Amino acid sequence: MQLGAASGLSAGWERLERPLEAGRPRAAMLRQVLHAGLSGGFRALGRFVASQPVFFASTPVLLAVLLGASFSRYRVEEDVQSLLAPKHSLAKIEGNLVDSLFPINHSKHALYSDLQTPGRYGRVIVTARRGSVLEPPNLDAVLKLHRLIYHMQVTVPPSGPTSFNYSFSHLCLPDDKNVCIVDDIIRAMEEMRSAQAANRSAPVLRYPITRLADGRQAYIGHQLGGVQIWAPNGAARGLRGEGVRSARALQLTYYLQARGGLMEGVASQWEKTFCRQLREFAALHPQLGLYPATSSSLRTDFQFSSVLARRPLLASLGLCGVLAVLCCSMRDCVRSKPWLGMLALLSVTLAGLTAAGILNLSGSTYNSTYLGIPFVMLGHGLFGSFEMLSSWRRTREDQHVKERVASVFEDVMLRFSGSTALHLMTLGLAASPLTNMEAVRLFCRTAALAVSVSYAYMLSFYSSCLVFTGYLETGYRHGCFCRRVPKQDRLNSKPAWYRCLMYTRYQDEAQTATGTPHGIGHAPHPPSMEHTRTYIHPRAANNHLMNTPIHPHTSDPCPQDSHLLLGCVRRCYGDWITNTYVKPFVVLLYLVYISFGLMGFLQVAQGSEPSSLVAMDTATASYTRAQQRYFSSYSPVIGFYIYESAPYWNTTVQRDLLEYAKGFQRISWLEAYLAYLSERNQSTSSARENFTHTLRHGFLREPQFAHFADDIIFAERGPGEEPDVAASRIFLVAKTTENKREEMSVLLDTLRRLSLTSRVRFLIFNPSFVYLDRYAAAVSSPLRHSLLAVLFLLGLSSLAVVEPLVSVWLGLTMLSVQFGVLGFMTLWGVELDCVSVLCLILALGHAADCSGPLLCGFAAGRGDSRTHWVRVALERHGVPSLQAFLCYGAALAPVGSVRSNLTRTLFRCLALTAGCSALHTLAFLPTLLTFLPPSKNRAHRPPAGDGPRQEVECVEMNDGTRVVDQITTV
């Protein structure tokens, strides 16, 4: 009988497929073959996993435990600049050239705190809570603070015969008299204090350029803040500055030299003592506000976000676990599978532990941007687990567990593998060397590894757990307590609470479906065979073979006992969202969505400030706020470096250089030298020898101009000849407004364009240019790579799906979600920095996870109206997506409470990603698919009247555990 059935089936397939092949395009046939081959492969994989559940459940646990032991090699990234600055930029090359020409250790007179940034330093902003910092009581306190820091000592090592007390004088940068270089504002304040002690008028302090007692001009715009100015006796302004009436803040910087490993440790210990002494001083002087910062503050405060997020992440895991348990639970205690929710989270946790172990063993370092990786794994894993559970509930309950798991793999794993490949392709291109942002590249590389491990564990560990829970269901056991549910006659004698707890209709429905008792303990019926004869229209038969899965999925036989969300979608939401009167409002909502997204897109701002990614209540954040409040009137000091020999004695060159510096506050040796020559009635356009001789032997030997020797490099020509000026520098400061960062970016681009056409070869540099330079290109390049990856992968995936328009819809959905996230995050106050770019990359994969199954389910349907298949797709795939959204939102909620700029950006972007994806999956797509392609050809439906029909004879084999339908003759 079985052989006859097999031969009849083969002949039937041949007779049905021949007319099909004649009219079907080759591309469609290829897609069908690929789809059938992949589905069959996953079905075989599911049957293999179900046959060895213990091995596939224990292996991931063992790997996670073994690799998790590698946390002894855990290391934190030390170089924050390499993470947050573009990896390849012109500013870094210019900075290396500047360091080679004018190293900071060779500066013997003055340093500018926002221009020269050595390896180690201590910096503090001192503010007056009332009045001015220049008032006598506050002035005395500031000088006392300076002396405290100057004489502060650190003992290295802390104990032992080799201990030594190091003070600032052992670590500082010395001047030409071997005295520590201190800020010019300290000298000016000491002069003012000496004048007050001598009962004489204090020298006029001008802003932003003042003159010291030795006649030297000093720029103090970055050292004095919150300044109110006045011109004494109505006199004209002098020295390009105005008299200071009061100042709310001042900034002091103490530069350290770290030569070798020992001095590096001493400097690190000095910075810690520096911060501790400032806290103690602030407690003793409440009239002053102190905001310290050191060279290690940014690194410490950037990594502190991960410390603050530990407890919220645990709370996220707990809340997500509770929601997952509720989403997997049903009223029917046998069909309910609450443990699968916890096991899905356990699978994600084991995958994260394994990926972290691999990173530790490979020598990778950790940084705070990795806080987003658990949410990548969680989102992807939740969608896969809920899809598998939904597919399990659609399988026939009278089948064997192995066949049910095989059917789940055949139904789900092709889509889940496609979304995983989309994640890997997107993250892989963003992690390639083409990405110029190191933080983005490292994050995407780690996230790709985590997603790969999570996918493997979903196929193995979670699938094995599904097998175990399937055996519990087949054994008629409680889904939570795993104990056998009593029979109805015994259950009636139990209390009401016990009957409610043990409520099930599983056995009754199984008997109704098969006509035999179901469950362990009942004698299996002998295999039986029933013949069924039916009439199928030829087109309907062809359509059935092309589009109906081979595994026997059925709808829920008892809707009233279904999951709460499924019942709501089936009875209420599906009918409501496809209602004719609701569709216009949904379309209008989508237009509003696009409008607000466009409005935000046009206001996108770059976030290149590293301080915007640190924890809020930290020294770096407090220092940055104080600096923006009191020191935003002027830009940082910009170094104007002439790196080649130039004819400075030429009048045209002099005029060009003076023109370039026009409009800036400037400290220029050339301008001072030309004024020096004019005062002595000497020509400014003399011969090279005379120009250089007077510069070296006259100008630079004057006490008020001696500090300019640090700004000029001479190159010897030959014996008896005056050397050339091989390179030089001047300092420029621009007046700025509130948009300081944007103005600096424009200034940088303008001066660089000017350097390309100038006859004098020069460059400009400031350490902040490392973050500004090419930042927009560095940030946007991962987005372009990800979009290219999406287009490439969708082109390939169109070969493996029955309906090619699914790829088009999926691509448009992902672009729409990413566009909405970009626009709404801007309206929410999130700038485009490395963290927000990471979220935009992840939005593509998240949108594919939630909308891909819905689109595939809708496109696979034939023979009914669009509205019918939209409702079916919502029931089958919209409910798992809704469950995943609920759990994902619960996991995100605690992260929003972390007081960190990095986690705040992460929370807002991920919340917007989930919200936009949910809108598209549950509202926009169900509405648009009811009147946009792909179409549902009604010619596929069997005609109501008489017509040509074909007789199909089927043989049903029932062995008590599964039912197999075979077509024998047509």
Backbone hydrogen bonds, N-H to C=O, Kabsch-Sander energy under -0.5 kcal/mol:
donor,donor_aa,acceptor,acceptor_aa,energy
5,A,1,M,-2.3
6,A,2,Q,-2.5
7,S,3,L,-2.7
8,G,4,G,-2.5
9,L,5,A,-2.5
10,S,6,A,-2.4
11,A,7,S,-2.3
12,G,8,G,-2.4
13,W,9,L,-2.6
14,E,10,S,-2.1
15,R,11,A,-2.4
16,L,12,G,-2.3
17,E,13,W,-2.5
18,R,14,E,-1.6
20,L,16,L,-0.7
21,E,17,E,-2.9
22,A,18,R,-1.5
23,G,19,P,-1.1
24,R,20,L,-1.0
29,M,25,P,-2.0
30,L,26,R,-2.6
31,R,27,A,-2.4
32,Q,28,A,-2.3
33,V,29,M,-2.6
34,L,30,L,-2.7
35,H,31,R,-2.7
36,A,32,Q,-2.7
37,G,33,V,-2.7
38,L,34,L,-2.8
39,S,35,H,-2.5
40,G,36,A,-2.5
41,G,37,G,-2.2
42,F,38,L,-2.5
43,R,39,S,-2.1
44,A,40,G,-2.2
45,L,41,G,-2.2
46,G,42,F,-2.6
47,R,43,R,-2.1
48,F,44,A,-2.1
49,V,45,L,-2.6
50,A,46,G,-2.3
51,S,47,R,-1.1
52,Q,48,F,-0.9
52,Q,49,V,-0.7
56,F,52,Q,-1.7
57,A,53,P,-1.5
58,S,54,V,-2.2
59,T,55,F,-2.2
61,V,57,A,-0.7
62,L,58,S,-2.4
63,L,59,T,-2.6
64,A,60,P,-2.5
65,V,61,V,-2.2
66,L,62,L,-2.4
67,L,63,L,-2.8
68,G,64,A,-2.1
69,A,65,V,-0.8
69,A,66,L,-0.6
70,S,67,L,-1.6
71,F,68,G,-1.1
72,S,69,A,-0.7
73,R,70,S,-2.1
74,Y,71,F,-1.4
77,E,366,Y,-2.8
80,V,78,E,-1.1
83,L,79,D,-0.7
83,L,80,V,-0.5
84,L,80,V,-2.3
85,A,81,Q,-2.1
87,K,436,N,-4.2
89,S,87,K,-0.6
93,I,89,S,-1.2
94,E,90,L,-2.7
95,G,91,A,-2.5
96,N,92,K,-2.1
97,L,93,I,-2.0
98,V,94,E,-2.5
99,D,95,G,-2.4
100,S,96,N,-1.7
101,L,97,L,-1.8
102,F,98,V,-3.2
106,H,103,P,-1.5
107,S,104,I,-1.6
108,K,106,H,-0.6
113,S,111,L,-0.6
115,L,112,Y,-2.1
116,Q,112,Y,-2.4
117,T,115,L,-0.7
120,R,256,L,-0.6
122,G,254,Y,-2.2
123,R,293,A,-3.0
124,V,252,L,-2.3
125,I,291,Y,-1.7
126,V,124,V,-0.5
126,V,250,L,-3.1
127,T,125,I,-0.5
127,T,289,G,-2.7
128,A,248,R,-2.2
129,R,127,T,-0.6
129,R,287,Q,-2.3
133,V,247,A,-2.8
135,E,132,S,-1.3
139,L,135,E,-3.3
140,D,136,P,-2.6
141,A,137,P,-1.9
142,V,138,N,-2.4
143,L,139,L,-2.3
144,K,140,D,-2.2
145,L,141,A,-2.2
146,H,142,V,-2.3
147,R,143,L,-2.2
148,L,144,K,-2.2
149,I,145,L,-2.3
150,Y,146,H,-2.5
151,H,147,R,-2.1
152,M,149,I,-0.7
154,V,166,Y,-2.6
156,V,154,V,-0.6
156,V,164,F,-2.1
163,S,160,G,-1.4
164,F,156,V,-1.1
166,Y,154,V,-3.3
166,Y,164,F,-0.7
168,F,150,Y,-0.8
168,F,152,M,-0.6
170,H,167,S,-1.2
171,L,167,S,-0.7
171,L,168,F,-0.8
172,C,168,F,-2.0
175,D,179,V,-2.4
176,D,108,K,-1.2
178,N,175,D,-1.9
181,I,173,L,-2.6
186,I,183,D,-1.1
187,R,183,D,-1.0
188,A,184,D,-2.3
189,M,185,I,-2.3
190,E,186,I,-2.4
191,E,187,R,-2.1
192,M,188,A,-2.0
193,R,189,M,-2.6
194,S,190,E,-2.3
195,A,191,E,-2.1
196,Q,192,M,-2.0
197,A,193,R,-2.2
198,A,194,S,-2.0
199,N,196,Q,-0.9
200,R,195,A,-2.7
206,R,204,V,-0.7
207,Y,242,E,-2.1
210,T,208,P,-0.5
210,T,218,A,-2.7
212,L,216,R,-2.9
215,G,212,L,-1.8
218,A,210,T,-2.9
220,I,208,P,-3.3
220,I,218,A,-0.6
221,G,208,P,-0.6
223,Q,220,I,-1.1
224,L,220,I,-1.8
225,G,249,A,-3.1
226,G,630,Y,-1.7
228,Q,246,S,-2.7
230,W,243,G,-2.9
234,G,231,A,-1.7
235,A,232,P,-2.4
238,G,241,G,-1.2
241,G,238,G,-2.1
242,E,207,Y,-2.2
243,G,230,W,-0.8
244,V,205,L,-3.1
245,R,228,Q,-3.6
245,R,243,G,-0.5
246,S,228,Q,-1.5
248,R,225,G,-0.9
248,R,226,G,-0.8
249,A,225,G,-2.1
250,L,126,V,-2.1
251,Q,223,Q,-2.5
252,L,124,V,-2.7
254,Y,122,G,-3.1
255,Y,253,T,-0.5
256,L,120,R,-2.0
257,Q,171,L,-3.1
259,R,257,Q,-0.6
260,G,258,A,-0.8
263,M,259,R,-0.7
264,E,260,G,-1.7
265,G,261,G,-1.9
266,V,262,L,-2.1
267,A,263,M,-2.7
268,S,264,E,-2.2
269,Q,265,G,-2.3
270,W,266,V,-2.5
271,E,267,A,-2.1
272,K,268,S,-1.7
273,T,269,Q,-2.3
274,F,270,W,-2.5
275,C,271,E,-2.0
276,R,272,K,-2.0
277,Q,273,T,-2.7
278,L,274,F,-1.8
279,R,275,C,-1.8
280,E,276,R,-2.0
281,F,277,Q,-2.4
282,A,278,L,-2.5
283,A,279,R,-1.6
284,L,280,E,-1.2
285,H,281,F,-1.4
288,L,285,H,-1.7
289,G,127,T,-2.8
291,Y,125,I,-1.9
293,A,123,R,-2.7
295,S,121,Y,-1.4
297,S,294,T,-1.1
298,L,294,T,-0.5
300,T,296,S,-2.4
301,D,297,S,-2.9
302,F,298,L,-2.2
303,Q,299,R,-2.0
304,F,300,T,-1.0
305,S,302,F,-0.8
306,S,303,Q,-0.9
307,V,303,Q,-0.7
308,L,304,F,-2.2
309,A,305,S,-1.5
310,R,307,V,-1.1
313,L,309,A,-2.0
314,L,310,R,-1.8
315,A,311,R,-2.6
316,S,312,P,-2.5
317,L,313,L,-2.2
318,G,314,L,-2.2
319,L,315,A,-2.8
320,C,316,S,-2.6
321,G,317,L,-2.1
322,V,318,G,-2.2
323,L,319,L,-2.4
324,A,320,C,-2.6
325,V,321,G,-2.3
326,L,322,V,-2.1
327,C,323,L,-2.6
328,C,324,A,-1.6
329,S,325,V,-0.5
329,S,326,L,-0.8
332,D,561,D,-0.6
333,C,331,R,-0.6
333,C,503,Y,-2.8
336,S,332,D,-1.9
337,K,328,C,-2.2
339,W,479,G,-0.5
340,L,337,K,-0.9
341,G,337,K,-0.6
341,G,338,P,-0.9
342,M,338,P,-1.1
343,L,339,W,-2.7
344,A,340,L,-2.0
345,L,341,G,-1.6
346,L,342,M,-2.3
347,S,343,L,-2.3
348,V,344,A,-1.9
349,T,345,L,-2.6
350,L,346,L,-2.8
351,A,347,S,-2.1
352,G,348,V,-2.4
353,L,349,T,-2.4
354,T,350,L,-2.3
355,A,351,A,-2.6
356,A,352,G,-2.4
357,G,353,L,-2.0
358,I,354,T,-2.2
359,L,355,A,-2.1
360,N,356,A,-2.5
361,L,357,G,-2.3
362,S,358,I,-1.7
363,G,360,N,-1.1
364,S,359,L,-2.2
366,Y,75,R,-2.5
370,Y,367,N,-1.9
371,L,368,S,-1.6
372,G,369,T,-1.5
373,I,370,Y,-1.4
376,V,372,G,-1.3
377,M,373,I,-2.3
378,L,374,P,-2.4
379,G,375,F,-2.3
380,H,376,V,-2.1
381,G,377,M,-2.8
382,L,378,L,-2.6
383,F,379,G,-1.8
384,G,380,H,-1.8
385,S,381,G,-2.6
386,F,382,L,-2.5
387,E,383,F,-1.8
388,M,384,G,-2.1
389,L,385,S,-2.3
390,S,386,F,-2.3
391,S,387,E,-2.4
392,W,388,M,-2.3
393,R,389,L,-1.9
394,R,390,S,-0.7
394,R,391,S,-0.7
395,T,391,S,-0.6
395,T,392,W,-1.2
396,R,552,P,-0.5
399,Q,396,R,-1.5
404,R,400,H,-2.2
405,V,401,V,-2.6
406,A,402,K,-2.4
407,S,403,E,-2.3
408,V,404,R,-2.1
409,F,405,V,-2.5
410,E,406,A,-2.3
411,D,407,S,-2.1
412,V,408,V,-2.7
413,M,408,V,-0.5
413,M,409,F,-1.4
415,R,412,V,-0.5
416,F,412,V,-2.6
417,S,413,M,-2.5
418,G,414,L,-1.7
419,S,415,R,-2.4
420,T,416,F,-2.0
421,A,417,S,-2.6
422,L,418,G,-2.0
423,H,419,S,-2.2
424,L,420,T,-2.7
425,M,421,A,-2.6
426,T,422,L,-2.3
427,L,423,H,-2.9
428,G,424,L,-2.6
429,L,425,M,-2.0
430,A,426,T,-1.7
431,A,427,L,-1.5
432,S,429,L,-1.2
435,T,432,S,-2.0
438,E,85,A,-0.6
438,E,436,N,-0.6
439,A,83,L,-2.1
441,R,437,M,-2.4
442,L,438,E,-2.7
443,F,439,A,-2.1
444,C,440,V,-2.5
445,R,441,R,-2.1
446,T,442,L,-2.3
447,A,443,F,-3.1
448,A,444,C,-2.3
449,L,445,R,-1.7
450,A,446,T,-2.4
451,V,447,A,-2.6
452,S,448,A,-2.0
453,V,449,L,-2.3
454,S,450,A,-2.5
455,Y,451,V,-2.3
456,A,452,S,-2.1
457,Y,453,V,-2.4
458,M,454,S,-1.8
459,L,455,Y,-1.9
460,S,456,A,-1.5
461,F,457,Y,-0.7
462,Y,457,Y,-2.0
463,S,458,M,-0.8
464,S,460,S,-2.1
465,C,461,F,-2.1
466,L,462,Y,-2.1
467,V,463,S,-1.8
468,F,464,S,-2.4
469,T,465,C,-2.5
470,G,466,L,-1.7
471,Y,467,V,-2.1
472,L,468,F,-1.7
473,E,469,T,-2.1
474,T,470,G,-2.6
475,G,471,Y,-2.3
476,Y,473,E,-1.5
477,R,472,L,-2.4
478,H,483,R,-3.4
479,G,333,C,-3.3
482,C,478,H,-1.4
485,V,476,Y,-2.4
491,L,487,K,-2.5
492,N,488,Q,-1.8
493,S,490,R,-0.7
494,K,491,L,-1.5
499,R,495,P,-2.2
500,C,496,A,-2.5
501,L,497,W,-2.0
502,M,498,Y,-2.1
503,Y,500,C,-1.0
509,E,505,R,-2.3
510,A,506,Y,-2.0
511,Q,507,Q,-2.3
512,T,508,D,-2.1
513,A,509,E,-2.3
514,T,510,A,-2.3
515,G,511,Q,-2.6
520,I,474,T,-0.8
522,H,519,G,-1.4
528,S,958,N,-2.8
530,E,956,E,-2.6
532,T,954,C,-2.2
534,T,952,V,-1.8
536,I,950,Q,-2.2
541,A,537,H,-2.7
542,N,538,P,-2.5
543,N,539,R,-2.9
544,H,540,A,-2.4
545,L,541,A,-2.2
546,M,542,N,-2.0
547,N,543,N,-2.2
548,T,544,H,-1.9
553,H,551,H,-1.9
554,T,394,R,-3.3
561,D,558,C,-1.6
562,S,559,P,-1.7
567,G,563,H,-2.6
568,C,564,L,-2.3
569,V,565,L,-2.5
570,R,566,L,-2.7
571,R,567,G,-2.6
572,C,568,C,-2.4
573,Y,568,C,-2.1
574,G,569,V,-2.5
576,W,572,C,-2.3
577,I,573,Y,-3.0
578,T,574,G,-1.1
579,N,576,W,-1.3
582,V,579,N,-0.9
583,K,579,N,-1.7
585,F,582,V,-0.5
586,V,582,V,-1.8
587,V,583,K,-2.6
588,L,584,P,-2.4
589,L,585,F,-2.3
590,Y,586,V,-2.2
591,L,587,V,-2.1
592,V,588,L,-2.2
593,Y,589,L,-2.4
594,I,590,Y,-2.6
595,S,591,L,-2.3
596,F,592,V,-2.6
597,G,593,Y,-2.1
598,L,594,I,-2.4
599,M,595,S,-2.3
600,G,596,F,-2.3
601,F,597,G,-2.4
602,L,598,L,-2.0
603,Q,600,G,-1.2
604,V,601,F,-1.1
607,G,832,L,-1.8
612,S,609,E,-1.6
613,L,610,P,-1.8
614,V,611,S,-1.0
615,A,301,D,-1.4
616,M,899,R,-1.7
617,D,899,R,-0.6
618,T,616,M,-1.7
622,S,618,T,-2.3
623,Y,619,A,-2.7
624,T,620,T,-2.5
625,R,621,A,-2.3
626,A,622,S,-2.2
627,Q,623,Y,-2.4
628,Q,624,T,-2.5
629,R,625,R,-1.7
630,Y,626,A,-2.4
631,F,627,Q,-2.4
635,S,734,A,-3.0
638,I,732,L,-3.2
639,G,637,V,-0.5
639,G,765,F,-2.6
640,F,638,I,-0.5
640,F,730,I,-3.1
641,Y,639,G,-0.7
641,Y,763,L,-3.0
642,I,640,F,-0.5
642,I,728,S,-2.8
643,Y,641,Y,-0.8
643,Y,761,R,-0.7
644,E,761,R,-0.7
646,A,725,V,-0.7
648,Y,646,A,-2.0
650,N,647,P,-1.9
654,Q,650,N,-2.2
655,R,651,T,-2.4
656,D,652,T,-2.4
657,L,653,V,-2.5
658,L,654,Q,-2.3
659,E,655,R,-2.0
660,Y,656,D,-2.3
661,A,657,L,-1.6
662,K,659,E,-0.7
664,F,661,A,-1.7
665,Q,733,V,-3.1
667,I,731,F,-2.2
668,S,666,R,-0.5
672,A,668,S,-2.0
673,Y,669,W,-2.4
674,L,670,L,-2.5
675,A,671,E,-2.0
676,Y,672,A,-2.1
677,L,673,Y,-2.3
678,S,674,L,-2.1
679,E,675,A,-2.2
680,R,676,Y,-1.0
681,N,678,S,-1.5
682,Q,677,L,-2.9
686,S,683,S,-0.5
691,F,687,A,-2.8
692,T,688,R,-2.7
693,H,689,E,-2.5
694,T,690,N,-2.4
695,L,691,F,-1.6
696,R,692,T,-2.4
697,H,693,H,-2.7
698,G,694,T,-1.5
699,F,694,T,-2.4
700,L,695,L,-2.0
702,E,699,F,-1.4
705,F,702,E,-1.3
706,A,702,E,-0.9
706,A,703,P,-0.5
708,F,705,F,-1.6
709,A,706,A,-1.8
710,D,707,H,-1.3
711,D,708,F,-1.6
712,I,709,A,-0.9
713,I,727,A,-2.8
715,A,724,D,-2.7
721,E,718,G,-1.9
724,D,715,A,-2.4
726,A,713,I,-1.7
726,A,724,D,-1.1
727,A,713,I,-1.4
728,S,642,I,-1.8
729,R,711,D,-1.6
730,I,640,F,-2.0
731,F,667,I,-2.1
732,L,638,I,-2.7
733,V,665,Q,-2.5
736,T,633,S,-2.3
740,K,738,E,-1.9
743,E,739,N,-2.1
744,M,740,K,-2.1
745,S,741,R,-2.0
746,V,742,E,-2.3
747,L,743,E,-2.5
748,L,744,M,-2.5
749,D,745,S,-2.1
750,T,746,V,-2.4
751,L,747,L,-2.5
752,R,748,L,-1.9
753,R,749,D,-2.1
754,L,750,T,-2.0
755,S,751,L,-1.9
756,L,752,R,-1.0
756,L,753,R,-0.5
757,T,753,R,-0.7
757,T,754,L,-0.8
758,S,754,L,-1.2
761,R,759,R,-0.5
762,F,760,V,-0.7
763,L,641,Y,-2.4
765,F,639,G,-1.8
769,F,766,N,-2.4
770,V,767,P,-1.2
771,Y,768,S,-1.0
772,L,768,S,-1.5
773,D,769,F,-3.1
775,Y,772,L,-1.8
778,A,774,R,-2.5
779,V,775,Y,-2.4
780,S,776,A,-2.3
781,S,777,A,-1.8
783,L,779,V,-0.5
784,R,780,S,-1.9
785,H,781,S,-2.5
786,S,782,P,-2.3
787,L,783,L,-2.3
788,L,784,R,-2.3
789,A,785,H,-2.2
790,V,786,S,-2.3
791,L,787,L,-2.4
792,F,788,L,-2.4
793,L,789,A,-2.6
794,L,790,V,-2.6
795,G,791,L,-1.8
796,L,792,F,-1.7
797,S,793,L,-2.8
798,S,794,L,-1.3
799,L,796,L,-1.6
800,A,797,S,-1.3
806,V,803,E,-1.7
807,S,804,P,-1.2
808,V,804,P,-1.0
809,W,805,L,-2.8
810,L,806,V,-2.7
811,G,807,S,-2.5
812,L,808,V,-2.5
813,T,809,W,-2.4
814,M,810,L,-2.3
815,L,811,G,-2.2
816,S,812,L,-2.4
817,V,813,T,-2.6
818,Q,814,M,-2.5
819,F,815,L,-2.5
820,G,816,S,-2.3
821,V,817,V,-2.6
822,L,818,Q,-2.4
823,G,819,F,-2.3
824,F,820,G,-2.9
825,M,821,V,-2.1
826,T,822,L,-1.2
827,L,823,G,-1.8
828,W,824,F,-1.4
829,G,826,T,-1.5
830,V,825,M,-2.9
831,E,829,G,-0.5
832,L,605,A,-3.3
833,D,831,E,-1.4
837,V,833,D,-2.2
838,L,834,C,-1.8
839,C,835,V,-1.8
840,L,836,S,-1.9
841,I,837,V,-2.1
842,L,838,L,-2.3
843,A,839,C,-1.6
844,L,840,L,-0.7
844,L,841,I,-0.8
845,G,841,I,-0.8
846,H,842,L,-2.4
847,A,843,A,-2.3
848,A,844,L,-1.8
849,D,845,G,-2.2
850,C,846,H,-1.8
851,S,847,A,-2.3
852,G,848,A,-1.7
855,L,851,S,-2.3
856,C,852,G,-2.5
857,G,853,P,-2.6
858,F,854,L,-2.1
859,A,855,L,-2.6
860,A,856,C,-1.7
861,G,857,G,-0.5
861,G,858,F,-0.9
869,W,865,S,-1.7
870,V,866,R,-2.3
871,R,867,T,-2.1
872,V,868,H,-2.1
873,A,869,W,-2.5
874,L,870,V,-2.3
875,E,871,R,-2.2
876,R,872,V,-2.5
877,H,873,A,-2.9
878,G,873,A,-1.2
879,V,874,L,-1.4
881,S,877,H,-1.6
882,L,878,G,-2.5
883,Q,879,V,-2.5
884,A,880,P,-2.4
885,F,881,S,-2.5
886,L,882,L,-2.2
887,C,883,Q,-2.2
888,Y,884,A,-2.7
889,G,885,F,-2.7
890,A,886,L,-2.1
891,A,887,C,-1.9
892,L,888,Y,-1.7
893,A,889,G,-1.6
895,V,892,L,-0.8
896,G,892,L,-1.0
896,G,893,A,-0.9
897,S,894,P,-1.3
898,V,895,V,-1.5
900,S,898,V,-2.1
901,N,614,V,-2.3
904,R,900,S,-2.0
905,T,901,N,-2.1
906,L,902,L,-2.4
907,F,903,T,-2.9
908,R,904,R,-2.4
909,C,905,T,-2.4
910,L,906,L,-2.5
911,A,907,F,-2.5
912,L,908,R,-2.2
913,T,909,C,-2.3
914,A,910,L,-2.5
915,G,911,A,-2.6
916,C,912,L,-2.9
917,S,913,T,-2.2
918,A,914,A,-2.4
919,L,915,G,-2.2
920,H,916,C,-2.1
921,T,917,S,-2.5
922,L,918,A,-2.7
923,A,919,L,-1.7
924,F,919,L,-2.5
925,L,920,H,-2.6
927,T,923,A,-1.4
928,L,924,F,-2.8
929,L,925,L,-2.6
930,T,927,T,-1.0
931,F,928,L,-1.4
932,L,928,L,-1.1
937,N,935,S,-0.7
940,H,937,N,-1.6
941,R,938,R,-1.5
950,Q,536,I,-1.9
952,V,534,T,-2.2
952,V,950,Q,-0.5
953,E,951,E,-0.5
953,E,969,T,-2.4
954,C,532,T,-2.6
954,C,952,V,-0.5
955,V,966,Q,-2.0
956,E,530,E,-3.0
957,M,955,V,-0.6
957,M,964,V,-1.7
958,N,528,S,-2.6
958,N,956,E,-0.6
959,D,957,M,-0.5
959,D,962,R,-1.4
964,V,957,M,-1.4
966,Q,955,V,-1.4
968,T,953,E,-2.5
968,T,966,Q,-0.6
969,T,953,E,-1.0
